[in-house]
Structures are given as structure tokens and as C-alpha cells.
Amino acid sequence: MAKVENQIIDLTSRLIQIPSVNPPGYTVNIAGFIKDWLNNLGFRSEVREYAKDKPNVIARVGRGKPVLILNGHMDVVPPGDETKWVYPPFSGKVVEGRVYGRGATDMKGGLAVIMTVFAELAPLVERQGSGTLIFSATADEETGGHPGVEALVRDGVLIGDAAIVAEPSGGFRYYIGEKGLCQVKLVAVGRPAHGSLPILGDNAIMKLVRAINKAEELINEFNRGIKLPSELIDAIKNSAEVYLEASRASGLNLTLSDFERVVGTVSFNPGVVRGGSKINMVPDHAELELDMRVPPGVSPNQVIDYLRNGLGGMADVEVLDISEPNYTSPGETIVRLIHEGIERVLGVTPKPIIVTGATDGRYLRARGIPTVVYGPGELALAHAYNEYVTVEDLLRTHDVMVYAVKRFFGLEK
């Protein structure tokens, strides 16, 4: 066990030391490191590149069905102000049971775990001939995953009977679903005039303000009619409990029902407003970029149609980006095996979660691949200053994943 522990710690640290900041999201160096690492252990891998300098690395062993995918992304968000880090963001420094650095939690710790699990179990899968195990290190998740998992699924490179995405869930939790994305632009058009005679114009900013208020009313109205899938009710409550616990660390006075609404309804966040060109002119154009997250059981297109019909001529609604909410049934084999692994290996009864953000798991689920998100690290540490992952969590998730993968392939009864 000490050998595995040292390997995971060293691997996490070395991956952090290879910057793969997105933007620009170039993965040439880290993909090369992973390919060489696999090659040195005797595993062949292929590289697929759909955007310049953003290669993906895929390795597979075994033959036939079932096919299990272990996935993780290589890119990380920018470190921000480096003076706010206790240790340099790309140091991969190991201090008192923690590995520090940008991407430690999201998600080079997870990458290190699935690399280790793949190397450990691939010979058993190959020898027994009980199916196919795929490892994929992918690009661009932090900006949409389009030349990463989306392209690999579209081309049939990443197709299987189940998948584990090693995004940070923490060792005692796992994610079975995520809200969808609905980002739109509200555009109001007016008529220009001199600012001293506003009566001669039609102020687009004022029109936009009224449209924003009306849009919020419409979303509140829409939310009252939402019917959530019954098999997700417990997961939504679990999610609310997790977010509530995280909020307490920030001293916020929020309640469980506040977070149940956040997870189980369409959220409403006006993110960017633009309008006008000069203080003494009546503006003839104003726009809002609006971010909404959509729960399972609702389509982003339903939300967009509701807004368009309700706003009438107050503002045009332009679509910026959408993705469908998605989830894997708690009864699917891979979900049950991760659940069972946490119970038996860690001695804790885990709770399935729905997350408000998006992962590459959405592309796998859209192809009908049952997908569970399980990996080391806490969601609250992702993208934060002084990001770290604990050695304890790296080992916990490794042990649970080994349990689940072995039983998936019938390697151990």
C-alpha cells in the first residue's frame, strides 16, 4: 500500500508542476507526460487532437464487453494573483498530508488516481479477457470540452457501457447528475436622442431594465410548474445539504430550503450588462447576458420559449449556449458499485448528489453511457487560492475505485 500511496502523491505533484492553464488550454506538455508514463509501463496509447495544441490521450486494454471508461481532464483554470498563494501554484508541494497547487482538486488529483487504477488493474482485465478498460485524459473541460470529450464521443472513440469521471466529489460522496446550461442574451433596441431631451428618444437601457425584471418574474412563474424526476428527490436534498454546509464556512445565513430551490429550479443570474455609448445620449442599444442553470426534467428550450413568449416585444432573446440537464439512474450498475465501494471500503453510507455546474459527464450521458462522477477533492476548493487535495482523499477514492472496477469486470467476487 505504501508503494501505491507514494505513486499517487508523486504523480499528483508532477501533474500539477506541468501548467495546463485554460485559457489557452494547451495540453501538449501534460499529454506528452501522460503518454510517456503509460508507455514506460508497457501500455500503448493514442492521441486525438481536434483543436491545435489540445491533444487528448486514450489508452485501452482488454477486449469485448463490458466497456468501462475512466476519464479526467488535463486543463486547469488560471491561478489568479500568485502572491495570494501560500505555495507557488505550480509547485505541487506536499505539506502535512496535502498536495498544493492549481488543479490539485480540479482535477489533477483525480487524474493521478485513475492513472494509478488503470495501471494497477489493466493487466488483470487483459489477462482475464473480461471486457475492455479505457483510460482517457482529455482537453478543454474548463471551457466546454468541445475538442475533448464531446469530440471523442461524437467520433466513437469514447463509447462504453459505463464511465467514471474523476472530478472532485470527495471520498464519501458521488455525483449522479448535473443541471443543464441555459445562457441567453436579452437585447433591447431604442431610439437615440440628445440627453437633454430624452423625451425625443426611446431609452434602450430603461427598456432592458424592465425586461430584466419581467424575465425574473417569468422564471419564478416557470419554476412553480416544474416536476422533478421522482428518483432524484433524495439526491436534490442531499445536494442542498452539501451546499448548505459549504456556505456556513463563509458565514452566510442560508437555509436548506434555499439550496433545495437552487438545485431543483431554474436559477437566474444576470451576469453582464452593456448599453449606451455616451452620458449625454439616449442609448439606442442595451443588452444583458443571462446565465440560468436548469434542473433535470426541464429542457433549456422550454425556458427560452417561455421567456420569448412572456417578454413579447420588450427585448429579443438570443441563445448563447445551452446544454441539457442530465443524470444517471441510481439503479445503474456503475452507480451501485461506487455506492457499495464507499460503504464497504470506507465504512460510510454515501449520498448521491446533483451538482449545479457542468462536467464532461454530460457528453457521455447524452450518448446513453451510465456515468458517475467520483474523485478526490472538495468542490469548494476547485478554482480557489491555495487549492489542495488531501493524501487521505487520494487514497480513499483510489481504494473505492479499485473495488468498483474489479467488480464491474468480475475480477473479484
Summary of the structure (lengths in Angstrom):
residues: 413
radius of gyration: 23.3
end to end distance: 21.0
largest distance: 82.9
contacts: 1489
relative contact order: 0.19
helix: 42%
strand: 24%
